[in-house]
Amino acid sequence: MNSEKGRLGSMDQGHYGSIFPRNAVERWISYGDTAMELVMLKGLAEDAVKRLMGVRRTLDEHTARFDRLETTLAQILARLPEKP
C-alpha cells in the first residue's frame, strides 16, 4: 500500500492530475481513509459487544449459583439450634 504522499505524487504525475484538482484528490483520499477507519471501529465495537455479552452470561450464571447457595445456607441455619 502506498503512502499518502506517494499516492498524491503518482496522481500529480498520472492521469488523475489533469482531471481533478489536487484538493479534490486529497479529499477523496481522506474520505477513503475515514471510511476504512470507521469499518475497523465497527469491527472493534462488535467484538467488544460479543465479549461483554459473554461476561454478562457468566455473571448471570454465577448470580444464580450464589442464590442457590444462599438458599441452602439459610435452610442450614434454620435447622441449627439457637445459642443458649
N, C-alpha and C positions, 0 to 999 in steps of 0.2 A: 504494500500500500504506500503510495507516495505521500510525502509530507505536504502540508498545505502550501508552502512556498513552491515546492516542486509542481504541484498541480496548477497553481496560478501561473507559474512561469511557462509551463507547457501550453496553457491556454492562451497566453500572450503570443507565443510563437506559432501556435497551431491554428486550426480553423475557427475556434471559438473567439479568438481575439478580435477578429474583424466583424463578427456578428453582434456580440454582446459587449456592452461597456464593462470595464473592469469591476466597478462596484456591483453590478448585477451578478457577475460571476461569483464574486466574494459572497454575496448574499445567498445565492443558491448553494454554495458550498457550506455556508453556515447553517442553512435550513437542513441540509442533509446530515450534518454533524449533530444538530439538535434532535432530529428525528431518531438517529441511532442511539443517542443518549437516553431518549425517552423510552425506546424499546428495551434498553438494558435496565433502566429504572423499573419498568413494568415487570420484567422478569424477576428482579430482586424483590419487589413488593409481593409478587405472587408466591415466591419461595418463603418469604417471611410469614405470610398468612398461613401457609401449609404447616410450617413449623409451630406457629402459635396454636393452631387447631390441635396438633399433636400434644402440645403441652397442656392444653385445656382438657383434652380427653384423659390424659394421665392424671391430672389433678382431680377430675370428676371421679375416676376410679379410686383414688386414694381417699377422697372425701367419703365415698360410700363405705369403704373398708373401715375408716375411723368411726363412722356412725354405727356400724355393726359391733365394733369393739366397745364403744361407749355403752351400747345397749347391754352387751354381755357383762361388762363391769358393773353396771347398775343392778343387774339381776344378782350377781355375786354379792354385792354389798347389801342388798336387801335380805339375803339369807344369813348374813353374819349377825351374831348377837351384838346388842349394843354394849357399850363399855359399862362396867359396874359402877 
